[in-house]
Amino acid sequence: MHGARTASGTQRLDVLLTTTTPSARALLQERLRANPHAHCIFAPLDHLPFVQAFLSTWQPTAAIWVESELWPNMILEAAKRKMPMGLVNGRMSATSFGRWNSWLGRRLAQHLLAPFASLTLCQSPEDLYRFQALGVTSAKYVGDLKFLSAKQAVNAAARARLEDALQGRCVWVAVSTHDGEEAICVRAHMEIRRAHPGALLLLIPRHPHRCDAIQDGIHTTTPLRTQRRATDSTPKPDTDVFIVDVIGETQLYFDVSPIAFVGGSLVDVGGHNVLEPLRSGCAVLHGPHMDNCTSVLATLATIAAPIHCVDEASLASHVTRLLSTPTPSRCTSADATAPVQDALWAALAPFLERITQTSARGQSL
């Protein structure tokens, strides 16, 4: 939930972002560090006393929920306090819809989703159908919110140091990998090195706390030499796998790699955001499990779509081929971004304007 809290005597809004994971909180705090009007904290447990304490402490003027993180106690308590709420990038899986799609389930869903009647923006036509079937008749499909994200700036000096350390080596990055995928990527990398002996894998696990186990697994099962970002800022010439175990530098590695594999997709997690590497001009690959990203992939299908890898052998084959191309064909999300951005901002504008005007008058929404 994103809560906007008014600041006395001004027209600006203080924005509070909540998350449930330490890695997300660390990343957001880093990105928001220069903005005194944006804050990030852990979301409270969805237990009524905690929810009430949270709302009483922060006193949000309005709330915007994102995707599918819908906590019943938080929603119903905020509605009880007559707080305007919106749902953006709304997503409902077929499994979740199946659980709600009964006589009793629909009645419960209608009660839970009623506070979002004034603003429900769905990220795909399938999500729109499911929300409308559960009673949110005002829901709209405008596209995926991820298209609004701008490319993150990187430190120019850090990029120069990294490019100097790579010295023209063949490089590919595997990002947001989950348990089981690191082993797949490492085995694929060994196959890739048969064609490109000096190739370097930049490995960025989704959860950095797993890096000790990942490194141990590589040393136990392969002859590959590893290095950790927390220990060294750049890869050494004889490093085969550079494990990035710090938060907030992913964009840097996209910028120096022509090829990016996006994890959570060769294991049944549902995939992760392919737009970030696309914005850097990477040729992007993903596995078969992309249920969380269907709307983005559908939009990108009309331009240079990411490459679908069905398994380890497919991943190795595609990366080998791309590294063998003097200038790998790079995908781009730019052609799809503008119309989605326009539609999203047009739908959000009335809700945000209402918050801003009311806050400026010091009134309750």
C-alpha positions as CSV (number, residue, x, y, z in Angstrom):
1,M,0.0,0.0,0.0
2,H,1.2,3.5,-0.8
3,G,-0.2,6.0,1.6
4,A,0.0,9.8,0.9
5,R,0.1,11.9,4.0
6,T,-0.5,15.7,3.9
7,A,2.0,18.2,5.0
8,S,0.6,21.2,6.9
9,G,0.6,24.5,5.0
10,T,1.9,23.3,1.7
11,Q,0.6,21.8,-1.5
12,R,3.1,19.0,-1.6
13,L,2.4,15.4,-0.5
14,D,4.5,13.2,1.7
15,V,4.5,9.7,0.3
16,L,4.8,6.6,2.4
17,L,5.7,3.4,0.7
18,T,5.4,0.1,2.5
19,T,7.0,-3.3,1.7
20,T,7.2,-6.7,3.3
21,T,10.8,-7.7,2.4
22,P,14.2,-6.4,3.7
23,S,15.7,-6.4,0.2
24,A,12.8,-4.2,-1.2
25,R,13.1,-1.9,1.7
26,A,16.8,-1.5,1.3
27,L,16.4,-0.8,-2.4
28,L,13.7,1.8,-1.9
29,Q,15.5,3.6,0.9
30,E,18.5,3.9,-1.4
31,R,16.5,5.3,-4.2
32,L,14.5,7.7,-2.0
33,R,17.5,8.9,0.1
34,A,17.6,12.3,-1.6
35,N,13.8,12.9,-1.3
36,P,12.8,14.2,2.2
37,H,9.1,13.8,1.3
38,A,9.2,10.1,0.5
39,H,9.6,7.4,3.2
40,C,9.7,3.6,3.2
41,I,8.8,1.3,6.1
42,F,7.7,-2.3,6.6
43,A,4.0,-2.9,6.3
44,P,2.3,-3.9,9.5
45,L,1.0,-7.4,10.0
46,D,-2.6,-7.6,8.8
47,H,-3.9,-8.0,12.4
48,L,-6.4,-5.4,13.4
49,P,-4.6,-3.9,16.4
50,F,-1.4,-3.4,14.3
51,V,-3.4,-2.0,11.4
52,Q,-5.2,0.5,13.7
53,A,-1.9,1.6,15.3
54,F,-0.3,2.0,11.8
55,L,-3.2,4.1,10.5
56,S,-3.5,6.2,13.6
57,T,0.3,6.9,13.6
58,W,0.7,7.9,10.0
59,Q,-2.8,9.2,9.3
60,P,-2.7,8.8,5.5
61,T,-5.0,11.0,3.5
62,A,-5.4,8.3,0.8
63,A,-4.0,5.0,-0.2
64,I,-2.9,3.4,-3.4
65,W,-2.5,-0.4,-3.5
66,V,-0.3,-2.1,-6.0
67,E,-0.9,-5.4,-7.9
68,S,-2.3,-8.2,-5.8
69,E,-1.1,-7.4,-2.2
70,L,-4.6,-7.0,-0.8
71,W,-4.7,-7.3,3.0
72,P,-8.4,-7.5,4.3
73,N,-7.9,-5.9,7.7
74,M,-6.0,-3.0,6.3
75,I,-8.5,-2.4,3.5
76,L,-11.6,-2.6,5.7
77,E,-10.2,-0.5,8.5
78,A,-9.1,2.2,6.0
79,A,-12.5,2.1,4.4
80,K,-14.1,2.4,7.9
81,R,-12.1,5.6,8.3
82,K,-13.5,6.8,4.9
83,M,-10.1,6.9,3.3
84,P,-10.1,7.0,-0.5
85,M,-8.3,4.0,-2.0
86,G,-7.2,3.0,-5.4
87,L,-5.8,-0.2,-6.9
88,V,-3.2,0.2,-9.6
89,N,-1.6,-2.5,-11.7
90,G,-4.3,-4.8,-10.4
91,R,-3.5,-8.4,-10.9
92,M,-5.5,-11.5,-10.1
93,S,-4.3,-14.9,-11.1
94,A,-6.5,-17.6,-12.5
95,T,-6.0,-19.6,-9.3
96,S,-7.1,-16.7,-7.1
97,F,-10.1,-16.0,-9.3
98,G,-11.1,-19.6,-9.1
99,R,-11.1,-19.4,-5.3
100,W,-13.2,-16.3,-5.3
101,N,-15.6,-17.4,-8.1
102,S,-18.3,-19.0,-6.1
103,W,-21.5,-17.6,-4.6
104,L,-20.0,-17.0,-1.2
105,G,-16.6,-16.0,-2.6
106,R,-18.1,-13.4,-4.9
107,R,-20.0,-11.8,-2.0
108,L,-16.8,-11.7,0.1
109,A,-14.8,-10.3,-2.8
110,Q,-17.4,-7.6,-3.5
111,H,-17.2,-6.5,0.1
112,L,-13.4,-6.5,0.1
113,L,-13.0,-4.7,-3.3
114,A,-15.8,-2.2,-2.9
115,P,-13.4,0.5,-1.6
116,F,-11.6,0.5,-4.9
117,A,-14.7,1.4,-6.9
118,S,-13.3,4.9,-7.8
119,L,-10.0,3.6,-9.1
120,T,-9.1,0.1,-10.2
121,L,-6.6,-0.1,-13.0
122,C,-5.8,-3.6,-14.3
123,Q,-2.6,-4.6,-15.9
124,S,-4.1,-7.0,-18.5
125,P,-7.5,-7.7,-20.2
126,E,-7.6,-11.0,-18.3
127,D,-7.3,-9.2,-15.0
128,L,-9.9,-6.7,-16.0
129,Y,-12.4,-9.5,-16.7
130,R,-11.7,-11.1,-13.3
131,F,-12.1,-7.9,-11.3
132,Q,-15.3,-7.0,-13.2
133,A,-16.7,-10.5,-12.7
134,L,-16.2,-10.0,-8.9
135,G,-18.2,-6.8,-8.9
136,V,-15.7,-4.0,-9.7
137,T,-17.6,-2.9,-12.7
138,S,-15.7,0.4,-12.9
139,A,-12.3,-1.3,-13.4
140,K,-10.3,-0.3,-16.4
141,Y,-7.5,-1.8,-18.4
142,V,-4.8,0.7,-19.2
143,G,-1.6,-1.4,-19.3
144,D,1.2,-2.4,-16.9
145,L,2.5,0.2,-14.4
146,K,6.0,-1.1,-15.0
147,F,6.0,0.9,-18.2
148,L,6.1,4.1,-16.1
149,S,9.4,3.3,-14.6
150,A,12.3,5.4,-15.8
151,K,15.8,3.9,-16.4
152,Q,17.8,4.2,-13.2
153,A,20.9,6.4,-13.4
154,V,24.2,4.8,-12.5
155,N,27.5,6.2,-11.2
156,A,29.6,7.1,-14.2
157,A,32.9,6.4,-12.4
158,A,31.7,3.0,-11.2
159,R,30.6,2.1,-14.7
160,A,34.0,3.2,-16.1
161,R,35.8,1.0,-13.6
162,L,33.6,-1.9,-14.4
163,E,34.0,-1.5,-18.2
164,D,37.8,-1.3,-17.7
165,A,37.8,-4.5,-15.6
166,L,35.8,-6.4,-18.2
167,Q,38.4,-5.5,-21.0
168,G,36.2,-6.6,-23.8
169,R,35.2,-10.0,-22.3
170,C,32.1,-11.8,-23.4
171,V,29.6,-11.0,-20.6
172,W,26.0,-12.0,-19.8
173,V,23.9,-11.3,-16.7
174,A,21.4,-13.5,-14.9
175,V,19.2,-11.4,-12.7
176,S,16.6,-12.1,-10.0
177,T,17.4,-15.8,-9.9
178,H,15.8,-18.1,-7.4
179,D,16.8,-21.4,-5.7
180,G,17.5,-23.9,-8.5
181,E,18.1,-21.3,-11.2
182,E,21.6,-20.4,-10.2
183,A,22.7,-24.0,-10.8
184,I,20.9,-24.0,-14.2
185,C,22.6,-20.7,-15.2
186,V,26.0,-22.0,-14.0
187,R,25.7,-25.2,-16.0
188,A,24.6,-23.2,-19.0
189,H,27.6,-20.9,-18.5
190,M,30.0,-23.9,-18.6
191,E,28.5,-24.9,-21.9
192,I,28.7,-21.3,-23.2
193,R,32.4,-21.2,-22.2
194,R,33.1,-24.1,-24.7
195,A,32.4,-21.6,-27.5
196,H,33.6,-18.5,-25.5
197,P,36.3,-19.6,-23.1
198,G,36.7,-16.2,-21.4
199,A,33.0,-15.6,-20.9
200,L,31.9,-14.0,-17.6
201,L,28.6,-14.6,-15.9
202,L,27.3,-11.7,-13.7
203,L,25.0,-13.5,-11.3
204,I,22.5,-11.4,-9.3
205,P,20.2,-13.6,-7.1
206,R,16.8,-12.2,-6.1
207,H,17.7,-12.7,-2.4
208,P,21.3,-11.8,-1.6
209,H,21.2,-13.7,1.7
210,R,21.4,-16.9,-0.3
211,C,24.8,-16.0,-1.8
212,D,26.9,-18.1,0.6
213,A,25.0,-21.2,-0.4
214,I,25.1,-20.3,-4.1
215,Q,28.9,-19.8,-4.0
216,D,29.4,-23.1,-2.1
217,G,27.3,-24.9,-4.6
218,I,29.3,-23.6,-7.5
219,H,32.6,-24.6,-5.8
220,T,31.3,-28.0,-5.0
221,T,29.9,-28.9,-8.4
222,T,32.1,-27.0,-10.9
223,P,35.7,-25.9,-11.4
224,L,34.5,-22.3,-12.0
225,R,36.2,-19.5,-10.1
226,T,33.8,-17.1,-8.3
227,Q,34.1,-13.7,-6.8
228,R,31.7,-11.6,-4.6
229,R,30.7,-8.0,-5.2
230,A,30.7,-7.3,-1.4
231,T,34.4,-8.2,-1.3
232,D,35.6,-6.7,-4.6
233,S,34.0,-3.9,-6.7
234,T,35.0,-5.4,-10.1
235,P,35.6,-8.9,-11.5
236,K,39.2,-10.1,-11.8
237,P,40.4,-11.3,-15.2
238,D,40.3,-15.0,-14.1
239,T,36.9,-14.8,-12.5
240,D,34.2,-17.0,-14.2
241,V,31.2,-16.1,-12.1
242,F,30.8,-12.7,-10.4
243,I,28.2,-12.9,-7.7
244,V,26.5,-9.6,-7.0
245,D,25.5,-9.8,-3.3
246,V,24.7,-6.1,-2.7
247,I,21.5,-4.1,-3.3
248,G,20.9,-1.3,-5.8
249,E,23.5,-2.0,-8.5
250,T,21.5,-4.1,-10.9
251,Q,21.2,-1.2,-13.5
252,L,25.0,-0.9,-13.6
253,Y,25.3,-4.6,-14.7
254,F,22.6,-4.2,-17.3
255,D,24.5,-1.3,-18.8
256,V,27.7,-3.3,-19.3
257,S,26.1,-6.5,-20.5
258,P,24.5,-7.0,-24.0
259,I,22.5,-10.0,-22.8
260,A,20.3,-10.5,-19.7
261,F,18.4,-13.6,-18.5
262,V,15.5,-12.7,-16.1
263,G,15.0,-15.2,-13.4
264,G,12.0,-16.6,-11.6
265,S,11.1,-18.1,-14.9
266,L,13.0,-21.3,-15.2
267,V,11.5,-22.3,-11.9
268,D,7.8,-21.9,-11.1
269,V,7.9,-18.5,-9.5
270,G,6.1,-16.5,-12.2
271,G,8.9,-14.4,-13.7
272,H,10.1,-10.9,-13.0
273,N,10.3,-7.5,-14.7
274,V,11.8,-7.7,-18.2
275,L,11.5,-4.0,-18.8
276,E,14.6,-2.9,-16.8
277,P,17.1,-4.8,-18.9
278,L,15.2,-3.8,-22.1
279,R,15.6,-0.1,-21.2
280,S,19.3,-0.7,-21.1
281,G,19.2,-2.2,-24.6
282,C,19.9,-5.8,-23.4
283,A,18.8,-8.7,-25.5
284,V,16.5,-10.3,-22.9
285,L,15.8,-14.0,-22.2
286,H,13.4,-15.7,-19.9
287,G,12.1,-19.2,-19.1
288,P,8.6,-20.7,-19.5
289,H,7.2,-19.6,-16.1
290,M,6.1,-16.0,-16.8
291,D,2.6,-15.9,-15.3
292,N,3.3,-12.6,-13.5
293,C,4.4,-10.8,-16.6
294,T,1.8,-11.8,-19.3
295,S,0.6,-8.2,-19.9
296,V,4.1,-6.9,-20.4
297,L,5.0,-9.7,-22.8
298,A,1.8,-9.2,-24.7
299,T,2.6,-5.5,-25.2
300,L,6.2,-6.3,-26.2
301,A,5.1,-9.0,-28.6
302,T,4.3,-6.4,-31.2
303,I,7.9,-5.2,-31.2
304,A,11.2,-6.9,-30.5
305,A,10.0,-9.5,-27.9
306,P,12.3,-11.2,-25.3
307,I,13.6,-14.6,-26.1
308,H,11.8,-17.6,-24.6
309,C,14.1,-20.3,-23.3
310,V,12.4,-23.6,-22.5
311,D,15.3,-25.1,-20.4
312,E,19.0,-25.1,-19.6
313,A,20.1,-26.3,-23.0
314,S,17.9,-23.6,-24.7
315,L,19.4,-20.9,-22.5
316,A,23.0,-22.0,-23.2
317,S,22.2,-22.1,-27.0
318,H,20.7,-18.7,-27.2
319,V,23.4,-17.0,-25.1
320,T,26.1,-18.7,-27.1
321,R,24.5,-17.5,-30.3
322,L,24.0,-13.9,-29.1
323,L,27.6,-13.7,-27.9
324,S,28.8,-15.0,-31.3
325,T,27.0,-12.1,-33.0
326,P,29.3,-9.0,-33.4
327,T,26.5,-6.7,-32.4
328,P,23.7,-8.7,-30.7
329,S,20.2,-7.6,-31.8
330,R,18.9,-5.6,-28.8
331,C,15.3,-5.4,-27.8
332,T,13.7,-2.1,-26.8
333,S,10.6,-1.2,-24.8
334,A,10.6,2.4,-26.1
335,D,8.0,1.8,-28.8
336,A,5.5,0.3,-26.4
337,T,6.1,2.7,-23.5
338,A,4.6,6.0,-24.6
339,P,1.0,4.9,-25.2
340,V,0.9,2.9,-22.0
341,Q,2.3,5.8,-20.1
342,D,-0.3,8.2,-21.5
343,A,-3.2,5.9,-20.7
344,L,-2.0,5.3,-17.1
345,W,-1.4,8.9,-16.3
346,A,-4.8,9.9,-17.8
347,A,-6.5,7.4,-15.5
348,L,-4.5,8.3,-12.4
349,A,-4.8,12.1,-12.9
350,P,-8.3,12.7,-11.4
351,F,-7.5,10.6,-8.3
352,L,-4.2,12.3,-7.7
353,E,-5.6,15.8,-8.4
354,R,-8.3,15.1,-5.8
355,I,-5.8,14.2,-3.2
356,T,-3.6,17.3,-4.0
357,Q,-6.4,19.8,-4.0
358,T,-8.0,18.5,-0.8
359,S,-4.7,18.3,1.0
360,A,-3.9,21.9,0.0
361,R,-7.2,23.0,1.6
362,G,-6.4,21.0,4.8
363,Q,-9.7,19.1,4.3
364,S,-10.5,15.4,4.7
365,L,-11.2,13.5,1.6
